[in-house]
Amino acid sequence: DAAPAIYLYNTSNTSSRRVAATPPGTVLISHYWDPSESKVMLCEYASSSAGVGADQSGCVILFVTDDGGVIVADTISKEDLPGTVLGIDTPRVYSAQRGADEISLENAVMSSFQGLEEEG
């Protein structure tokens, strides 16, 4: 089972590159570019087979390097980011979770920034 892929298009040299965006056995649900950091992309994924094996769902954060390479900057499990993913603004990934009477906003801090985030 091959990992789902995305194609990144480089506007400076008009080339494209196929990138495996999520773990094997998963499907890409959505993707979000960081509005303030143009080289950072969040990909949300879930298990491709309902009820088979362990549930694999979460987010992977990709960083596009200056030479066009792509590295995995971080992964965030669905347990750490409940609800519907809304987007990324480095160093935080945001989601919304609906309760009985309200919608709460949740966020998870990328692991390389934990301890450095501002409180408040």
C-alpha positions in Angstrom: 0.0 0.0 0.0 1.8 3.1 -1.2 1.7 6.3 0.8 -0.6 9.0 -0.6 1.3 11.7 -2.5 1.0 15.4 -3.2 2.7 17.3 -6.0 4.6 20.5 -5.1 5.1 23.0 -7.9 8.2 25.2 -7.8 7.3 28.6 -9.3 11.0 29.7 -9.5 12.1 27.0 -11.9 8.6 25.7 -13.0 9.3 22.1 -11.9 7.1 19.8 -9.9 7.9 17.1 -7.4 5.9 14.1 -6.0 6.1 13.9 -2.3 4.8 11.1 0.0 2.7 13.2 2.4 1.3 10.7 4.9 2.2 7.3 6.3 1.3 4.2 4.3 -2.2 2.8 4.9 -3.6 6.3 5.2 -5.4 8.7 3.0 -4.9 12.5 2.7 -7.9 14.3 4.0 -6.8 17.9 3.7 -3.8 20.2 3.5 -3.0 23.7 4.7 -0.1 26.1 3.9 1.1 28.2 6.8 0.0 31.8 5.8 3.0 33.3 7.6 5.7 30.7 6.7 5.4 29.8 3.0 7.6 26.8 3.2 5.5 25.0 5.8 2.6 22.7 5.0 0.2 20.7 7.2 -1.3 17.5 5.8 -4.1 15.8 7.7 -4.6 12.1 7.2 -6.7 9.1 8.4 -6.7 5.3 8.1 -7.6 4.1 4.6 -9.4 1.0 5.9 -12.1 1.6 8.6 -11.9 -1.0 11.4 -8.7 -2.7 10.2 -5.8 -2.5 12.6 -5.0 0.5 14.7 -6.6 3.9 13.9 -4.0 6.0 12.1 -5.1 9.6 12.0 -3.3 12.8 12.6 -1.3 15.5 10.9 2.2 15.6 9.4 4.0 19.0 9.0 6.2 19.3 6.0 9.0 21.8 5.4 10.1 22.6 1.9 13.9 23.3 1.8 15.6 26.0 -0.4 16.8 23.3 -2.8 13.3 21.9 -3.3 13.6 19.0 -0.9 10.9 18.2 1.6 11.4 17.1 5.2 9.0 16.0 7.8 9.2 18.7 10.5 6.7 17.1 12.9 3.8 14.8 13.4 0.7 15.4 15.6 -1.6 12.6 16.6 -5.4 13.1 16.6 -5.4 12.6 20.4 -3.2 15.7 20.7 -5.4 17.7 18.3 -9.1 16.7 18.7 -11.9 17.9 16.4 -11.7 19.4 13.0 -8.4 20.7 11.8 -8.6 24.4 10.8 -5.0 25.2 9.8 -1.4 26.0 10.9 0.3 29.1 12.0 3.8 28.0 13.1 4.3 26.9 15.8 0.7 26.0 16.4 -1.8 23.8 14.6 -5.5 24.7 15.3 -8.7 22.7 15.4 -12.3 23.2 16.5 -14.3 20.8 18.6 -18.1 21.0 18.9 -19.6 20.5 22.3 -23.2 20.3 23.3 -23.6 24.1 23.5 -20.4 25.6 22.2 -17.5 25.2 19.9 -14.1 25.2 21.5 -10.8 26.1 19.7 -7.9 23.7 20.4 -4.3 24.0 19.5 -1.2 21.8 19.6 2.4 23.2 19.5 4.9 21.6 17.2 7.3 19.5 19.2 10.4 21.5 18.2 8.8 24.6 19.7 7.4 23.1 22.9 8.6 25.1 25.9 9.3 28.2 23.7 5.6 29.1 23.1 4.2 32.2 24.8 1.5 31.7 27.4 -1.7 33.6 27.1 
